[in-house]
Amino acid sequence: MKILVVTQYFWPEGFRINDLVTGLVDRGHEVTVLTGKPNYPSGKIFPEYLQDPSAFASYNGIPIVRVPMLARGARAITLLLNYASFALCGSLFGAFKLRGRKFDAIFVFEPSPISVGFPAIVLRWLKKAPVAFWVLDLWPESLEATGVVRSKLVLKQVGKIVKFIYDRSDLILAQSRSFIPEIVRFLQSPEKIAYFPSWADKVDRDIDEKPAPEVPTDSEKFSIVFTGNIGEAQDFGAVLDAAEILKHDERLRWIIVGDGRMAPWVRDEVKRRKLDNSVLLPGRFPLERMRSFYMHADALLVSLKAEPIFSMTIPGKLQSYFAEGLPVLAMLDGEGADVISRANAGLVAPAGSGAALAKTVLEMINMDQQDRLQMGRNGLELSEKDFNRDNRIDELSILLERLRLVKLNKP
């Protein structure tokens, strides 16, 4: 099949879509990626891209079509302009750059924003190709939960955009089962929804990985590692509350690996709260480096704000954490918390409570080491059973083929 992937984020940005397109190519599909200029999560166009854009025109032999867009910046208004610019330029420049190309299916990757659907809908009409839309973030709920938009009138208008895009998608894939009732609210045809969870990032485990040199090795410390986006949704205020409560416990250290809109605030707070000795902030690193940081970990941290939207979400990093065979420390509610608890793959504190997280951390530190190791094994077993990469990409390949056949058989 000839598949067009529409995504606002792509390599060298570190998202699971990078692995997905490689998996589709490995299954014999011909894939083209329509995306923008790399600027996540720093909010600035990557300097290496600006220096030589031609070096980022393909990924593992997969052609990349990039369109102009405004960078995310550091403010809510620049973020909204970033979303709007990709939607507009993807629709106009994308259609122009892809003229004369035929596709059997269009796949949309939507961790946020929903507006990534506009270029796909335009190209659906131009290319007469069905659209599969993978929903990893619910709109307009996430806009309200993160404080990007507070106006009820604006949120209502965003809801109309959501309905417009969903109604014109041929298949909607929900990353968690809790998403399905929320998606149904906007749909005329609820039967076109399918549950499609994420999976662990592909890692070459044959490589003899060494612990990240950016972090001092200290076998005497219980190290809690967080990797990924440092944003509003991750509720680092509550995480740092927990770190502050425990800052005099010399057995413990927090290693926060990543970048994002809240990263400068987190760095300032670490200094203000005098947490420099217990909280390490090594910075942002490519996805391929994450295992070197996990090698320092005794537990892996995942957190989301106490908002209804986030209680429906299975954080994408959770599957990667499970695949590492390490116990998970979580500060979240809902489906993500249930997954961890049912599998006995870690310990969970309620979202938004730094005090509860601190108590949970102490509970894990004081556990028998064999019990922690068993939690890690439980997570690994769950990863291989329910979040297996090859099974998920095989399933997607079948779903896209079905869409193609349905389109061909329509009069």
C-alpha positions in Angstrom: 0.0 0.0 0.0 1.0 3.6 -0.5 0.4 5.4 2.8 0.6 9.1 3.6 1.3 9.8 7.2 0.2 13.3 8.4 1.8 14.4 11.7 2.8 17.8 13.1 5.7 16.1 14.9 8.4 13.8 13.4 12.0 13.0 13.5 14.3 14.5 14.8 11.6 15.1 17.3 11.2 12.1 19.5 7.7 10.7 19.0 6.4 7.1 18.5 5.3 8.0 15.0 9.0 7.6 14.0 8.9 4.0 15.0 5.5 3.4 13.5 6.4 4.5 10.0 9.5 2.2 10.1 7.3 -0.7 11.1 4.9 0.0 8.2 7.8 0.1 5.8 9.1 -3.2 7.2 5.7 -4.7 6.3 6.1 -3.8 2.7 4.2 -0.5 2.6 5.4 2.6 0.8 5.2 5.5 3.2 5.5 9.3 2.8 5.4 11.6 5.8 3.9 15.1 5.7 5.1 17.2 8.6 6.5 20.6 9.7 9.8 21.9 10.9 11.2 20.3 14.1 10.7 22.5 17.2 9.3 20.2 19.9 9.6 20.5 22.9 12.0 23.5 23.1 9.7 25.8 21.1 12.4 26.8 18.7 13.3 25.4 15.3 16.1 22.9 15.8 19.4 24.7 14.9 20.7 21.6 13.2 17.7 21.6 10.9 18.2 25.3 10.1 21.8 24.7 9.3 21.0 21.9 6.8 17.3 21.2 6.0 18.3 18.7 3.3 19.7 16.4 6.0 16.2 16.0 7.3 14.4 15.2 4.0 14.2 11.5 4.7 14.2 9.1 7.6 15.5 5.6 7.2 14.8 6.0 3.5 11.3 7.3 4.1 10.6 10.6 2.2 9.6 13.5 4.4 7.6 16.4 3.0 8.0 19.5 5.3 5.9 22.6 5.2 6.5 26.0 6.7 5.2 26.6 10.2 5.6 28.9 13.2 7.6 27.5 16.1 5.8 26.7 19.4 7.5 29.5 21.4 6.9 29.7 25.1 3.5 31.4 25.4 -0.1 30.2 24.9 -0.6 32.5 21.9 2.5 31.3 20.1 1.4 27.7 20.7 -2.0 28.3 19.1 -0.3 30.1 16.2 1.9 27.0 15.8 -1.1 24.8 15.6 -2.9 27.1 13.2 0.2 27.5 10.9 0.7 23.8 10.4 -3.0 23.3 9.7 -3.0 26.0 7.1 0.4 25.3 5.5 -0.1 21.5 5.7 -3.3 22.0 3.7 -2.0 24.4 1.1 1.7 23.6 0.8 1.2 20.0 1.5 -1.3 19.6 -1.3 1.0 21.5 -3.6 4.1 19.4 -2.8 2.2 16.2 -3.0 0.5 17.0 -6.4 0.4 14.1 -8.8 1.0 11.6 -6.0 -1.5 8.8 -5.3 -2.1 7.2 -1.9 -4.2 4.2 -0.8 -4.7 5.5 2.7 -3.9 8.5 4.9 -2.9 8.0 8.6 -3.0 10.9 11.0 -1.0 11.0 14.3 -2.7 13.2 16.8 -1.0 13.5 20.2 -2.2 17.2 20.0 -3.5 19.3 18.3 -6.7 18.2 16.7 -6.0 20.7 13.9 -3.5 18.2 12.4 -6.6 16.7 10.9 -7.2 19.6 8.5 -4.4 18.8 6.0 -5.5 15.1 6.1 -9.1 16.1 5.3 -8.0 18.3 2.4 -5.8 15.5 1.0 -8.6 12.9 1.5 -10.7 15.0 -0.8 -7.9 15.6 -3.3 -6.4 12.0 -3.3 -9.7 10.2 -2.8 -8.0 8.2 -0.1 -9.6 7.1 3.3 -8.3 8.6 6.5 -7.5 6.8 9.8 -7.2 9.2 12.7 -5.2 8.1 15.8 -6.5 10.1 18.8 -3.9 10.3 21.6 -5.2 13.5 23.1 -8.8 14.6 23.5 -9.9 18.0 22.4 -11.3 20.4 23.5 -10.8 18.9 27.0 -7.0 19.0 27.0 -7.0 22.7 26.0 -9.1 23.5 29.1 -7.2 21.2 31.4 -3.8 22.7 30.5 -5.1 26.3 30.7 -4.3 27.1 27.1 -7.9 28.1 26.5 -10.4 29.1 29.2 -13.2 30.7 27.3 -16.3 28.5 27.1 -17.2 30.1 23.8 -13.8 29.3 22.3 -14.0 25.7 23.6 -17.4 25.3 22.1 -16.1 26.4 18.7 -13.1 24.0 19.1 -15.7 21.3 19.7 -17.3 22.0 16.3 -13.8 21.6 14.7 -13.4 18.3 16.4 -16.8 17.1 15.1 -15.9 18.3 11.6 -12.7 16.3 11.6 -14.0 13.2 13.2 -17.0 13.1 10.8 -14.7 13.2 7.8 -12.4 10.5 9.1 -13.1 7.0 7.9 -11.6 5.3 11.0 -10.9 6.7 14.4 -8.4 5.0 16.7 -8.6 5.6 20.4 -5.5 5.2 22.5 -7.5 4.3 25.6 -10.9 2.7 26.1 -11.9 5.7 28.2 -11.6 7.9 25.1 -14.3 6.0 23.2 -17.4 7.5 25.0 -15.9 11.0 24.6 -15.2 10.5 20.9 -18.7 9.1 20.4 -20.2 12.5 21.6 -18.9 14.1 18.4 -19.8 11.3 15.9 -22.7 10.5 13.6 -21.1 7.0 13.0 -19.8 5.6 16.3 -19.2 2.2 14.7 -16.0 3.6 13.0 -14.1 3.8 16.4 -11.6 1.2 17.4 -9.4 0.8 20.4 -5.7 1.1 19.4 -3.2 1.5 22.3 0.4 2.6 22.0 3.5 0.5 22.6 7.0 0.8 23.9 9.5 2.7 21.8 11.7 0.4 19.7 15.1 -0.1 21.3 18.1 -2.1 20.1 18.7 -4.2 23.2 21.6 -6.0 21.6 23.7 -2.8 22.0 25.9 -2.9 25.1 24.4 0.2 26.7 26.3 2.1 29.4 24.7 4.3 32.1 24.4 8.0 31.0 27.6 9.8 31.9 25.6 13.0 32.4 24.4 11.4 35.7 26.8 10.6 38.5 26.7 6.8 39.3 25.7 6.4 42.9 24.6 2.9 44.0 23.8 4.2 47.5 20.9 6.3 46.1 17.4 5.2 45.3 17.0 6.9 41.9 13.6 7.9 40.5 13.9 8.8 36.8 11.4 10.8 34.7 11.8 11.1 31.0 9.9 13.1 28.4 8.0 16.3 28.1 8.2 18.8 31.0 4.9 20.5 30.5 1.8 21.8 32.2 0.0 18.4 32.0 2.8 16.6 34.0 2.1 18.7 37.1 5.7 19.3 38.2 4.5 21.6 40.9 3.2 18.5 42.8 6.2 16.4 41.8 8.5 19.1 43.3 6.3 19.2 46.4 7.1 15.5 46.9 10.8 16.2 46.3 10.7 19.0 48.9 9.0 16.9 51.5 11.7 14.2 51.0 14.7 16.5 50.4 16.5 15.6 53.7 16.2 11.8 52.9 19.8 11.1 51.7 18.8 7.8 50.3 16.8 9.4 47.4 17.4 11.4 44.3 15.2 12.5 41.4 16.5 12.5 37.8 14.3 14.5 35.4 15.4 14.0 31.8 13.7 16.1 29.1 12.6 19.6 28.1 9.4 21.5 27.5 7.4 24.6 28.2 7.6 24.2 32.0 11.3 23.3 32.1 12.6 26.8 32.9 10.1 27.1 35.7 11.1 23.7 37.1 14.8 24.7 37.0 14.0 27.9 38.9 11.8 26.1 41.4 14.6 23.5 42.1 16.9 26.4 43.0 14.2 28.3 45.0 13.3 25.2 47.0 17.0 24.4 47.5 16.6 21.0 45.9 19.8 21.0 43.9 21.3 18.1 45.9 18.3 15.8 45.3 16.9 16.8 41.9 19.0 16.5 38.8 18.1 18.1 35.5 20.5 16.7 32.8 18.4 18.2 29.9 17.0 16.9 26.7 18.4 13.9 24.8 17.3 11.9 21.8 15.1 8.9 22.2 18.0 6.5 21.5 19.7 7.8 24.7 16.8 7.0 27.1 17.9 3.5 28.0 21.2 5.0 29.3 19.2 7.0 31.8 17.0 4.2 32.7 20.1 2.3 33.7 20.4 4.7 36.7 16.8 4.1 37.8 15.4 2.1 40.6 11.9 3.3 39.7 10.4 5.3 36.8 8.1 8.2 37.4 5.0 9.1 35.5 2.6 12.0 36.4 -0.4 13.8 35.1 -2.6 16.6 36.5 -5.8 15.9 38.4 -8.1 16.6 35.5 -10.9 14.4 34.1 -9.3 14.4 30.6 -6.0 13.0 32.0 -7.8 10.3 34.0 -8.9 8.9 30.6 -5.4 8.8 29.3 -2.8 6.1 29.3 0.5 8.2 29.2 2.6 7.2 26.2 5.7 6.8 28.3 4.0 4.1 30.4 4.4 1.4 27.8 8.1 2.3 27.4 8.5 2.2 31.2 6.9 -1.3 31.4 9.3 -2.6 28.7 12.3 -1.7 30.8 11.3 -4.1 33.5 11.5 -1.5 36.3 8.8 -0.6 38.9 6.7 2.4 38.1 6.0 5.3 40.5 2.8 7.1 39.4 1.0 10.2 40.4 -2.1 10.0 38.3 -5.8 8.9 38.2 -8.1 6.8 36.0 -7.1 4.4 33.3 -3.3 4.8 33.5 -3.4 4.2 37.3 -5.7 1.2 36.8 -3.3 -0.4 34.3 -0.4 -0.1 36.8 -2.4 -1.4 39.8 -4.1 -4.3 38.0 -0.7 -5.6 36.8 1.0 -4.9 40.1 3.7 -3.1 38.1 4.3 -0.3 40.5 2.8 2.0 43.2 0.2 4.8 42.5 -0.5 8.0 44.3 -3.6 10.2 43.4 -3.0 12.9 40.9 -2.2 16.3 42.2 -0.9 15.3 45.6 2.8 15.8 46.3 2.3 14.6 49.8 0.7 11.3 48.7 3.5 10.9 46.1 6.1 11.4 48.8 4.4 8.8 51.0 4.3 6.4 48.0 8.0 6.9 47.3 8.9 6.0 50.9 6.7 2.9 50.6 8.6 1.8 47.6 12.0 2.5 49.1 11.2 0.5 52.1 9.9 -2.5 50.1 11.9 -5.7 49.9 14.1 -5.5 46.8 12.6 -8.8 45.5 9.1 -7.3 45.6 10.3 -4.3 43.5 12.0 -6.6 41.0 8.7 -8.6 40.7 6.8 -5.3 40.0 9.3 -4.7 37.1 8.8 -8.2 35.8 5.0 -7.7 36.0 5.3 -4.6 33.9 7.5 -6.3 31.3 5.0 -9.2 31.0 2.2 -6.7 30.5 4.2 -4.9 27.9 4.8 -8.1 25.9 1.1 -9.2 26.2 -1.0 -6.0 25.8 1.4 -3.4 24.3 3.4 -5.5 21.9 4.9 -3.3 19.1 4.8 -5.9 16.4 1.2 -6.9 17.2 0.0 -3.3 17.2 1.7 -2.4 13.9 0.4 -5.7 12.3 -3.1 -4.7 13.4 -2.8 -1.2 12.0 -1.5 -2.6 8.7 -4.7 -4.8 8.5 -7.0 -1.9 9.4 -5.5 0.4 6.7 -5.8 -2.4 4.1 -9.5 -2.8 5.0 -10.0 0.9 4.6 -8.4 0.7 1.1 -10.6 -2.2 0.1 -13.8 -0.5 1.4 -12.9 2.5 -0.6 -12.3 0.5 -3.8 -15.6 -1.3 -3.4 -17.6 1.8 -3.0 -19.6 2.8 -6.1 
